Amino acid sequence: MIVVLGVTLVVFMLFQFVPNGAVGLARTDLGSRAGPAQIHQFIVSNNLNLPWWDQYWHLLDNYVHLNFGYSYHYNEPVRTLIGQYLPRSLVLVGMSTLLALIVAIPLGVFQTIRRNSASDYVLTGLSFIFYAMPSFVLGSLLILYLTSNAGLHIFSPGVSSSITIPQMFTSWKQMTLPVVTLAAITIASFSRYMRSSMMDALAEDYVRTARAKGAGRARVLFRHALRNALIPIITLLGLALPGIVSGAVITETIFNFPGMGFLTYNAATKFDVYIVVGTTIVATVATVVGSLVADLLYAVADPRIRYVRN
């Protein structure tokens, strides 16, 4: 809650520092051709004619009721736009995260088993390459070599702006490249953490005890070490929720995917302040919720962790 309040305070301060004050904010949102009557209506409807403390109170009240303002470029309330674009980003990031977990966890375990071998060095090098590679570079390469731009028709270079949630699960030609682009960087990060965490877990006393009791290699790996090694992955998974808004901005823009990232990018290029602020607040709430979910999942992964009400 303190984090969310802090972000709303920063957002409010940014509003105060807009050149020419309320009039400058109105012209930024309405455009340079806005007349005095339009500017006055904008200022009154957004409570910009009130003292700063009343403005901040109205701002908090609006955010609590999910009222993020009105977009004059889209001619719709920001809340309506977020409701249209957010579900698609949820599905996109969910699909890419699921793919990343399916690949990264076994990959990290495999590297632990084969540590310091040639295959471990090769996979480590590939992980560093993909981790350091910007998503727009990877996405552009995939479009360049795997779509009709390269004479192939395996995948589509973009996503239809009218794609629906059910179509996202069936239109594999459109969805494969955005999902793979987001998942590749996540796999590189998750697999490295998984490898390191597994190696730490295998050095613990309880693992040595299990081995001394005659437990087999597979049982030690998957029954004893893997569960505790998943805790850092749970942390990363919880903190990955803000990617629904911010992390997918570049990927969604490259593939013209109609999600929150694409909406935020278009709003920023058009100086649509209220959309940018609305998506920022949603990203902040996602960060807080992600941290809370990660804390709750710790107890699932590690039975030694219990939350007791004082």
Residue frames as qw, qx, qy, qz and C-alpha x, y, z in Angstrom:
[[0.000, 0.885, 0.465, 0.000, 0.00, 0.00, 0.00],
 [0.304, -0.786, 0.106, 0.527, 2.83, 2.40, 0.83],
 [0.407, -0.109, 0.604, 0.677, 4.43, 1.67, -2.54],
 [0.197, 0.619, 0.666, 0.366, 1.19, 2.40, -4.39],
 [0.149, -0.932, -0.263, 0.202, 0.69, 5.63, -2.45],
 [0.414, -0.566, 0.314, 0.641, 4.27, 6.63, -3.22],
 [0.349, 0.180, 0.664, 0.636, 3.71, 6.09, -6.94],
 [0.058, 0.812, 0.553, 0.176, 0.48, 8.10, -6.90],
 [0.283, -0.859, -0.044, 0.424, 2.35, 10.92, -5.15],
 [0.403, -0.294, 0.503, 0.706, 5.08, 10.87, -7.80],
 [0.244, 0.487, 0.696, 0.467, 2.44, 10.87, -10.55],
 [0.086, -0.911, -0.394, 0.086, 0.70, 13.83, -8.91],
 [0.358, -0.704, 0.181, 0.586, 3.99, 15.73, -8.67],
 [0.390, 0.037, 0.625, 0.675, 4.66, 15.11, -12.35],
 [0.119, 0.757, 0.595, 0.243, 1.29, 16.66, -13.13],
 [0.238, -0.905, -0.157, 0.315, 2.32, 19.74, -11.13],
 [0.393, -0.541, 0.391, 0.632, 5.57, 20.13, -13.07],
 [0.527, 0.519, 0.566, 0.364, 3.97, 20.15, -16.53],
 [0.238, -0.040, 0.122, 0.963, 5.03, 23.40, -18.28],
 [0.264, -0.229, -0.226, -0.909, 2.34, 26.11, -18.05],
 [0.339, -0.027, 0.674, -0.655, 0.51, 24.16, -15.37],
 [0.540, 0.349, 0.705, -0.299, -3.06, 23.05, -15.98],
 [0.529, 0.727, -0.054, -0.435, -3.25, 24.84, -19.32],
 [0.160, 0.582, -0.762, -0.236, -0.11, 23.07, -20.51],
 [0.329, -0.017, 0.935, -0.127, -1.52, 19.71, -19.41],
 [0.580, 0.549, 0.438, -0.413, -4.77, 20.45, -21.23],
 [0.459, 0.732, -0.331, -0.380, -2.95, 21.36, -24.44],
 [0.068, -0.410, 0.904, 0.098, -0.78, 18.24, -24.14],
 [0.384, 0.183, 0.887, -0.181, -3.84, 16.04, -23.87],
 [0.494, 0.674, 0.424, -0.348, -6.24, 17.90, -26.17],
 [0.627, 0.390, 0.367, 0.566, -3.76, 19.13, -28.74],
 [0.289, -0.192, -0.003, 0.938, -2.44, 22.56, -29.67],
 [0.120, -0.306, -0.478, -0.815, -5.65, 23.50, -31.50],
 [0.289, -0.568, -0.747, 0.190, -7.83, 23.28, -28.40],
 [0.031, -0.674, -0.161, -0.720, -9.79, 26.47, -27.77],
 [0.088, -0.347, 0.512, -0.781, -10.27, 28.33, -24.47],
 [0.755, -0.210, 0.050, -0.619, -13.66, 26.69, -23.86],
 [0.907, 0.074, -0.414, -0.013, -12.24, 23.19, -24.31],
 [0.424, 0.325, -0.595, 0.600, -9.29, 23.97, -22.06],
 [0.354, -0.342, 0.363, -0.791, -11.57, 25.36, -19.35],
 [0.886, -0.125, -0.111, -0.433, -13.81, 22.29, -19.51],
 [0.790, 0.198, -0.529, 0.237, -10.76, 20.02, -19.28],
 [0.161, 0.369, -0.559, 0.725, -9.40, 21.86, -16.23],
 [0.564, -0.277, 0.256, -0.735, -12.73, 21.78, -14.37],
 [0.924, -0.014, -0.233, -0.303, -13.55, 18.14, -15.21],
 [0.788, 0.149, -0.485, 0.348, -10.11, 17.03, -13.96],
 [0.574, -0.777, -0.220, 0.135, -10.25, 19.19, -10.78],
 [0.659, 0.162, -0.049, 0.733, -7.16, 21.13, -11.87],
 [0.038, -0.696, -0.065, -0.714, -8.72, 24.39, -10.67],
 [0.713, -0.670, -0.174, -0.107, -8.66, 23.23, -7.02],
 [0.245, -0.807, 0.526, -0.110, -5.84, 23.62, -4.44],
 [0.405, 0.444, -0.796, -0.064, -3.15, 20.98, -4.70],
 [0.208, -0.128, 0.882, -0.403, -4.29, 19.02, -1.62],
 [0.678, 0.324, 0.362, -0.551, -7.83, 18.77, -3.00],
 [0.611, 0.541, -0.467, -0.340, -6.41, 17.70, -6.36],
 [0.172, 0.349, -0.913, 0.119, -4.43, 14.90, -4.73],
 [0.437, 0.068, 0.733, -0.517, -7.44, 13.74, -2.72],
 [0.728, 0.453, 0.069, -0.509, -9.60, 13.60, -5.85],
 [0.445, 0.532, -0.698, -0.180, -6.77, 11.77, -7.64],
 [0.082, -0.188, 0.940, -0.273, -6.67, 9.08, -4.95],
 [0.575, 0.258, 0.528, -0.570, -10.46, 8.81, -4.91],
 [0.672, 0.529, -0.249, -0.454, -10.51, 8.37, -8.69],
 [0.322, 0.437, -0.839, -0.037, -7.83, 5.68, -8.61],
 [0.316, -0.050, 0.847, -0.425, -9.63, 3.76, -5.87],
 [0.651, 0.441, 0.423, -0.450, -12.71, 3.70, -8.12],
 [0.615, 0.084, 0.636, 0.458, -10.55, 2.74, -11.14],
 [0.347, 0.905, 0.244, -0.014, -11.16, 6.10, -12.77],
 [0.651, -0.244, 0.230, 0.681, -7.90, 6.94, -14.57],
 [0.056, 0.549, -0.151, -0.820, -9.24, 9.81, -16.64],
 [0.684, 0.612, 0.348, -0.192, -10.41, 10.20, -20.21],
 [0.484, -0.175, 0.540, 0.666, -8.41, 9.71, -23.40],
 [0.394, 0.710, 0.090, -0.577, -9.28, 12.33, -25.98],
 [0.119, 0.461, -0.734, -0.484, -7.19, 10.59, -28.61],
 [0.054, -0.099, -0.984, -0.139, -9.19, 7.35, -28.34],
 [0.450, -0.258, -0.147, -0.842, -12.35, 9.17, -27.25],
 [0.779, -0.317, -0.526, -0.128, -12.87, 6.63, -24.47],
 [0.559, -0.762, 0.258, -0.201, -12.28, 6.42, -20.71],
 [0.183, 0.597, -0.776, 0.092, -8.85, 5.03, -19.84],
 [0.544, -0.165, 0.738, -0.363, -10.51, 2.38, -17.67],
 [0.838, 0.403, 0.202, -0.308, -12.38, 1.06, -20.71],
 [0.550, 0.689, -0.471, -0.044, -9.20, 0.93, -22.79],
 [0.123, -0.486, 0.829, -0.248, -7.30, -0.92, -20.06],
 [0.707, 0.048, 0.590, -0.387, -10.17, -3.39, -19.79],
 [0.807, 0.545, -0.036, -0.225, -9.92, -4.04, -23.52],
 [0.509, 0.679, -0.518, 0.109, -6.15, -4.40, -23.79],
 [0.331, -0.571, 0.677, -0.325, -5.14, -5.90, -20.43],
 [0.892, -0.031, 0.394, -0.220, -6.70, -9.38, -20.90],
 [0.821, 0.544, -0.158, 0.067, -4.71, -9.93, -24.09],
 [0.185, 0.710, -0.588, 0.341, -1.46, -9.04, -22.31],
 [0.648, -0.388, 0.546, -0.363, -2.41, -11.37, -19.47],
 [0.956, 0.202, 0.197, -0.086, -2.77, -14.26, -21.91],
 [0.619, 0.693, -0.313, 0.199, 0.42, -13.37, -23.82],
 [0.045, -0.664, 0.633, -0.395, 2.60, -13.07, -20.72],
 [0.783, -0.240, 0.463, -0.338, 0.94, -16.13, -19.18],
 [0.938, 0.346, 0.013, -0.014, 1.70, -18.25, -22.24],
 [0.484, 0.690, -0.434, 0.318, 5.30, -17.05, -22.46],
 [0.323, -0.597, 0.596, -0.430, 5.89, -17.54, -18.72],
 [0.912, -0.070, 0.326, -0.237, 4.44, -21.07, -18.83],
 [0.842, 0.496, -0.160, 0.140, 6.69, -21.92, -21.79],
 [0.171, 0.738, -0.521, 0.393, 9.68, -20.43, -19.95],
 [0.595, -0.455, 0.548, -0.373, 9.03, -22.54, -16.85],
 [0.968, 0.148, 0.163, -0.124, 8.54, -25.73, -18.87],
 [0.745, 0.554, -0.230, 0.290, 11.89, -25.21, -20.59],
 [0.072, 0.765, -0.444, 0.461, 13.99, -23.41, -17.95],
 [0.693, -0.508, 0.405, -0.312, 13.46, -25.72, -14.96],
 [0.976, 0.051, 0.182, 0.108, 14.50, -28.96, -16.71],
 [0.590, 0.687, -0.192, 0.380, 17.30, -27.05, -18.43],
 [0.183, -0.776, 0.440, -0.414, 18.65, -25.80, -15.11],
 [0.853, -0.326, 0.378, -0.151, 18.45, -29.30, -13.60],
 [0.909, 0.364, 0.041, 0.197, 20.21, -30.77, -16.65],
 [0.344, 0.770, -0.328, 0.425, 23.01, -28.20, -16.38],
 [0.510, -0.658, 0.449, -0.325, 23.40, -29.06, -12.70],
 [0.957, -0.066, 0.284, -0.004, 23.73, -32.76, -13.48],
 [0.808, 0.379, 0.126, 0.434, 26.19, -32.06, -16.31],
 [0.142, -0.981, 0.080, 0.110, 27.94, -29.11, -14.67],
 [0.254, -0.729, 0.538, 0.340, 31.38, -28.15, -15.99],
 [0.659, 0.158, 0.676, 0.288, 30.82, -30.33, -19.06],
 [0.183, 0.020, 0.492, 0.851, 30.84, -29.18, -22.69],
 [0.124, -0.600, -0.689, -0.387, 27.04, -29.12, -22.85],
 [0.344, -0.758, -0.400, 0.384, 26.91, -27.00, -19.68],
 [0.304, -0.400, 0.174, 0.847, 29.35, -24.48, -21.16],
 [0.070, 0.251, 0.636, 0.726, 27.39, -24.31, -24.43],
 [0.234, -0.711, -0.643, -0.160, 24.05, -23.80, -22.68],
 [0.379, -0.670, -0.230, 0.595, 25.60, -21.22, -20.35],
 [0.240, -0.169, 0.347, 0.891, 26.95, -19.29, -23.33],
 [0.075, -0.450, -0.676, -0.579, 23.56, -19.38, -25.06],
 [0.322, -0.743, -0.556, 0.187, 21.87, -18.23, -21.87],
 [0.323, -0.530, -0.023, 0.784, 24.18, -15.22, -21.61],
 [0.128, 0.082, 0.533, 0.832, 23.56, -14.35, -25.26],
 [0.200, -0.584, -0.676, -0.402, 19.76, -14.46, -24.96],
 [0.387, -0.701, -0.446, 0.401, 19.80, -12.73, -21.57],
 [0.279, -0.454, 0.098, 0.841, 21.85, -9.86, -22.97],
 [0.136, 0.244, 0.639, 0.716, 19.92, -9.66, -26.24],
 [0.301, 0.193, 0.225, -0.906, 17.27, -6.90, -26.31],
 [0.519, 0.363, 0.745, -0.207, 13.80, -8.18, -27.11],
 [0.493, 0.757, 0.023, -0.428, 13.49, -5.91, -30.14],
 [0.109, 0.581, -0.743, -0.312, 16.62, -7.48, -31.66],
 [0.281, -0.002, 0.959, -0.029, 15.37, -11.03, -31.12],
 [0.495, 0.570, 0.539, -0.374, 11.88, -10.16, -32.36],
 [0.376, 0.760, -0.253, -0.467, 13.25, -8.41, -35.44],
 [0.015, -0.413, 0.878, 0.240, 15.48, -11.40, -36.26],
 [0.390, 0.224, 0.880, -0.152, 12.56, -13.79, -35.97],
 [0.491, 0.715, 0.266, -0.421, 10.44, -11.60, -38.24],
 [0.203, 0.725, -0.497, -0.431, 13.31, -11.26, -40.71],
 [0.079, 0.361, -0.909, -0.194, 14.05, -14.99, -41.06],
 [0.141, 0.160, 0.966, -0.147, 10.82, -16.84, -40.20],
 [0.388, 0.602, 0.465, -0.520, 8.02, -14.85, -41.82],
 [0.629, 0.669, 0.375, 0.124, 6.88, -13.80, -45.26],
 [0.024, 0.950, -0.248, -0.189, 9.57, -11.10, -45.18],
 [0.294, -0.526, 0.760, 0.243, 12.09, -13.89, -45.76],
 [0.474, 0.237, -0.669, -0.521, 9.98, -15.65, -48.37],
 [0.181, -0.113, -0.961, 0.176, 8.58, -18.06, -45.78],
 [0.487, -0.381, -0.218, -0.755, 4.98, -18.29, -44.68],
 [0.485, -0.153, -0.815, 0.278, 5.44, -20.30, -41.51],
 [0.240, -0.558, -0.546, 0.577, 4.59, -17.46, -39.15],
 [0.137, 0.885, 0.342, 0.285, 2.88, -14.10, -39.41],
 [0.441, 0.285, -0.234, 0.818, 5.06, -10.98, -38.96],
 [0.184, -0.228, 0.265, -0.919, 2.35, -9.34, -36.90],
 [0.027, 0.347, 0.891, -0.291, -0.82, -9.92, -34.91],
 [0.080, -0.586, -0.561, -0.579, -4.26, -8.81, -35.97],
 [0.061, -0.229, 0.325, -0.915, -5.51, -5.80, -34.04],
 [0.678, -0.209, -0.072, -0.701, -8.92, -7.47, -33.71],
 [0.514, 0.086, -0.849, 0.085, -7.64, -10.77, -32.30],
 [0.675, -0.540, -0.023, -0.501, -9.79, -12.14, -29.47],
 [0.440, -0.531, 0.680, -0.250, -8.80, -14.19, -26.42],
 [0.887, 0.081, 0.441, -0.108, -10.07, -17.50, -27.88],
 [0.723, 0.681, -0.098, 0.064, -8.27, -16.79, -31.16],
 [0.045, -0.809, 0.570, -0.137, -5.00, -16.34, -29.26],
 [0.633, -0.300, 0.705, -0.112, -5.07, -20.04, -28.38],
 [0.803, 0.357, 0.477, 0.027, -5.75, -21.17, -31.95],
 [0.498, 0.862, -0.080, 0.057, -3.90, -18.65, -34.15],
 [0.806, -0.402, 0.187, 0.392, -0.46, -20.21, -33.70],
 [0.611, 0.453, 0.199, 0.618, 0.94, -18.48, -36.80],
 [0.017, -0.844, -0.028, -0.536, 0.33, -15.10, -35.19],
 [0.612, -0.758, 0.099, -0.204, 1.09, -15.97, -31.56],
 [0.940, -0.061, -0.096, 0.323, 4.20, -18.16, -31.83],
 [0.535, 0.441, -0.153, 0.704, 6.78, -15.43, -32.45],
 [0.245, -0.720, 0.155, -0.630, 5.57, -12.99, -29.73],
 [0.864, -0.479, 0.034, -0.153, 5.40, -15.82, -27.19],
 [0.897, 0.076, -0.086, 0.427, 8.84, -17.17, -28.14],
 [0.306, 0.640, -0.159, 0.686, 10.37, -13.68, -28.05],
 [0.460, -0.694, 0.198, -0.518, 9.13, -13.05, -24.52],
 [0.948, -0.310, 0.040, -0.056, 9.91, -16.59, -23.36],
 [0.801, 0.369, -0.243, 0.404, 13.47, -16.77, -24.72],
 [0.116, 0.624, -0.386, 0.670, 14.82, -14.02, -22.46],
 [0.687, -0.495, 0.227, -0.482, 12.89, -15.40, -19.49],
 [0.991, 0.004, -0.121, 0.062, 14.27, -18.90, -20.13],
 [0.570, 0.493, -0.366, 0.545, 17.80, -17.53, -20.15],
 [0.200, -0.585, 0.393, -0.681, 17.26, -15.86, -16.77],
 [0.837, -0.328, 0.143, -0.413, 15.28, -18.64, -15.10],
 [0.949, 0.146, -0.248, 0.126, 17.63, -21.43, -16.21],
 [0.391, 0.508, -0.478, 0.601, 20.67, -19.64, -14.78],
 [0.428, -0.479, 0.387, -0.662, 18.92, -19.10, -11.44],
 [0.951, -0.124, -0.024, -0.282, 17.71, -22.70, -11.48],
 [0.800, 0.310, -0.411, 0.308, 21.20, -24.06, -12.07],
 [0.136, 0.497, -0.504, 0.694, 22.71, -21.93, -9.29],
 [0.624, -0.381, 0.260, -0.631, 19.89, -22.74, -6.87],
 [0.974, -0.007, -0.187, -0.126, 20.12, -26.48, -7.55],
 [0.632, 0.366, -0.497, 0.468, 23.87, -26.46, -6.93],
 [0.164, -0.467, 0.464, -0.735, 23.34, -24.66, -3.62],
 [0.824, -0.244, 0.086, -0.504, 20.60, -27.11, -2.63],
 [0.924, 0.144, -0.347, 0.063, 22.78, -30.13, -3.43],
 [0.406, 0.404, -0.547, 0.610, 25.43, -28.78, -1.03],
 [0.509, -0.539, 0.183, -0.646, 23.00, -28.61, 1.91],
 [0.209, -0.319, 0.862, -0.335, 23.21, -30.97, 4.91],
 [0.734, 0.150, 0.458, -0.478, 19.81, -32.56, 4.31],
 [0.758, 0.527, -0.299, -0.240, 20.94, -33.68, 0.85],
 [0.245, 0.503, -0.807, 0.189, 24.08, -35.27, 2.27],
 [0.467, -0.133, 0.722, -0.493, 21.94, -36.98, 4.89],
 [0.828, 0.332, 0.126, -0.434, 19.61, -38.35, 2.21],
 [0.616, 0.554, -0.557, -0.059, 22.58, -39.70, 0.29],
 [0.037, -0.416, 0.837, -0.354, 24.00, -41.27, 3.44],
 [0.643, 0.037, 0.576, -0.504, 20.68, -43.07, 3.99],
 [0.417, 0.027, 0.856, 0.306, 20.98, -44.62, 0.56],
 [0.479, 0.706, 0.309, -0.420, 18.62, -42.41, -1.45],
 [0.686, 0.311, 0.464, 0.467, 19.13, -42.72, -5.19],
 [0.282, -0.094, 0.186, 0.937, 20.37, -39.90, -7.39],
 [0.135, -0.456, -0.551, -0.686, 16.98, -39.21, -8.93],
 [0.460, -0.699, -0.546, 0.040, 15.29, -39.13, -5.53],
 [0.460, -0.448, -0.152, 0.751, 17.89, -36.74, -4.15],
 [0.160, 0.076, 0.337, 0.925, 17.53, -34.43, -7.14],
 [0.271, -0.388, -0.506, -0.721, 13.76, -34.32, -7.54],
 [0.564, -0.588, -0.579, -0.034, 12.48, -35.21, -4.09],
 [0.567, -0.584, -0.255, 0.522, 14.87, -33.27, -1.88],
 [0.379, -0.243, 0.149, 0.880, 16.80, -30.62, -3.86],
 [0.109, 0.396, 0.558, 0.721, 14.36, -29.49, -6.55],
 [0.252, -0.787, -0.556, -0.093, 11.60, -28.30, -4.24],
 [0.415, -0.740, -0.106, 0.519, 13.88, -25.98, -2.28],
 [0.402, -0.114, 0.399, 0.816, 15.66, -24.89, -5.42],
 [0.114, 0.620, 0.625, 0.460, 12.37, -23.56, -6.80],
 [0.244, -0.771, -0.389, 0.441, 12.18, -20.75, -4.22],
 [0.184, -0.438, 0.231, 0.849, 14.28, -18.25, -6.25],
 [0.040, 0.226, 0.735, 0.638, 12.18, -19.12, -9.32],
 [0.146, -0.720, -0.677, 0.051, 9.02, -18.35, -7.35],
 [0.224, -0.669, -0.108, 0.701, 10.51, -14.96, -6.44],
 [0.113, -0.191, 0.518, 0.826, 11.28, -14.24, -10.08],
 [0.024, -0.432, -0.823, -0.368, 7.85, -15.45, -11.13],
 [0.152, -0.768, -0.538, 0.313, 6.10, -13.13, -8.68],
 [0.161, -0.650, 0.094, 0.736, 8.17, -10.15, -9.73],
 [0.216, 0.047, 0.701, 0.678, 7.47, -10.96, -13.39],
 [0.162, 0.686, 0.699, -0.124, 3.85, -9.80, -13.07],
 [0.050, 0.770, 0.010, -0.636, 4.73, -6.17, -13.90],
 [0.204, -0.188, 0.718, 0.639, 5.84, -7.50, -17.28],
 [0.277, 0.603, 0.748, 0.014, 2.14, -7.67, -18.11],
 [0.140, 0.949, 0.207, -0.195, 2.31, -3.90, -18.50],
 [0.046, -0.896, 0.346, 0.275, 5.93, -2.85, -18.90],
 [0.502, -0.376, 0.719, 0.299, 8.02, -5.85, -19.87],
 [0.550, 0.362, 0.712, 0.244, 6.01, -6.61, -23.00],
 [0.212, 0.830, 0.081, -0.510, 5.94, -3.03, -24.33],
 [0.030, 0.584, -0.618, -0.525, 8.71, -3.56, -26.87],
 [0.227, 0.034, 0.951, 0.206, 7.59, -7.04, -27.93],
 [0.330, 0.640, 0.653, -0.233, 3.98, -5.98, -28.35],
 [0.201, 0.806, -0.101, -0.548, 5.05, -2.96, -30.37],
 [0.090, -0.404, 0.779, 0.472, 7.26, -5.00, -32.71],
 [0.088, 0.187, 0.952, 0.227, 4.50, -7.50, -33.48],
 [0.331, -0.208, -0.212, -0.896, 1.66, -4.93, -33.32],
 [0.343, -0.312, -0.879, 0.112, 0.10, -7.01, -30.60],
 [0.280, -0.618, -0.185, -0.711, -3.00, -5.22, -29.20],
 [0.657, -0.423, -0.552, 0.291, -2.04, -5.40, -25.52],
 [0.363, -0.890, -0.167, 0.219, -1.20, -3.06, -22.67],
 [0.551, -0.372, 0.285, 0.690, 2.36, -2.53, -23.86],
 [0.303, 0.378, 0.549, 0.681, 1.18, -1.51, -27.32],
 [0.148, -0.872, -0.433, -0.175, -1.41, 0.80, -25.77],
 [0.490, -0.753, -0.017, 0.439, 1.22, 2.41, -23.53],
 [0.504, -0.099, 0.405, 0.756, 3.63, 2.92, -26.43],
 [0.156, 0.590, 0.535, 0.584, 0.98, 4.57, -28.62],
 [0.300, -0.895, -0.329, 0.028, -0.14, 6.77, -25.72],
 [0.537, -0.575, 0.115, 0.606, 3.43, 7.91, -25.07],
 [0.397, 0.113, 0.475, 0.778, 4.00, 8.80, -28.74],
 [0.044, -0.669, -0.503, -0.546, 0.75, 10.77, -28.78],
 [0.072, 0.229, -0.419, 0.876, 1.41, 12.43, -25.39],
 [0.625, -0.470, -0.403, -0.475, -1.75, 10.88, -23.99],
 [0.012, -0.486, 0.641, -0.595, -0.84, 11.47, -20.36],
 [0.685, -0.250, 0.342, -0.593, -3.79, 9.78, -18.69],
 [0.955, 0.147, -0.225, -0.124, -3.28, 6.45, -20.46],
 [0.529, 0.442, -0.584, 0.429, 0.41, 6.41, -19.48],
 [0.256, -0.409, 0.543, -0.687, -0.50, 7.24, -15.88],
 [0.858, -0.108, 0.093, -0.494, -3.24, 4.59, -15.82],
 [0.903, 0.226, -0.360, 0.065, -0.95, 1.84, -17.09],
 [0.263, 0.493, -0.602, 0.570, 1.73, 2.95, -14.62],
 [0.535, -0.344, 0.424, -0.645, -0.68, 2.55, -11.72],
 [0.959, 0.043, -0.072, -0.270, -1.73, -0.88, -12.98],
 [0.702, 0.400, -0.511, 0.294, 1.95, -1.90, -13.25],
 [0.068, -0.490, 0.580, -0.647, 2.56, -0.72, -9.68],
 [0.776, -0.202, 0.277, -0.530, -0.36, -2.74, -8.34],
 [0.931, 0.237, -0.271, -0.057, 0.90, -5.75, -10.33],
 [0.393, 0.504, -0.619, 0.457, 4.32, -5.37, -8.67],
 [0.377, -0.371, 0.549, -0.647, 2.80, -5.35, -5.18],
 [0.905, 0.002, 0.101, -0.412, 0.47, -8.27, -5.96],
 [0.793, 0.400, -0.453, 0.083, 3.36, -10.20, -7.50],
 [0.135, 0.471, -0.691, 0.532, 5.47, -9.81, -4.38],
 [0.619, -0.221, 0.433, -0.616, 2.54, -10.93, -2.21],
 [0.939, 0.182, -0.122, -0.266, 1.89, -13.98, -4.40],
 [0.585, 0.468, -0.607, 0.266, 5.58, -14.91, -4.27],
 [0.178, -0.411, 0.660, -0.603, 5.57, -14.72, -0.46],
 [0.797, -0.067, 0.285, -0.528, 2.50, -16.95, -0.25],
 [0.894, 0.329, -0.282, -0.116, 3.99, -19.49, -2.65],
 [0.136, 0.595, -0.727, 0.314, 7.12, -19.83, -0.50],
 [0.570, -0.237, 0.633, -0.467, 5.15, -21.95, 1.95],
 [0.914, 0.289, 0.051, -0.280, 4.07, -24.23, -0.88],
 [0.668, 0.572, -0.455, 0.137, 7.63, -24.80, -2.06],
 [0.318, 0.326, -0.717, 0.528, 9.23, -25.02, 1.39],
 [0.608, -0.540, -0.561, -0.154, 7.22, -26.71, 4.19],
 [0.526, -0.239, -0.439, 0.688, 9.50, -25.11, 6.78],
 [0.006, -0.116, -0.013, -0.993, 8.00, -21.70, 5.99],
 [0.173, -0.620, -0.765, -0.006, 4.76, -20.92, 7.79],
 [0.034, -0.434, -0.021, -0.900, 2.91, -17.64, 8.20],
 [0.352, -0.459, -0.740, 0.342, 1.62, -17.10, 11.73],
 [0.122, -0.778, -0.233, -0.570, -0.76, -14.29, 12.69],
 [0.319, 0.089, -0.565, 0.756, 0.58, -12.34, 15.64]]
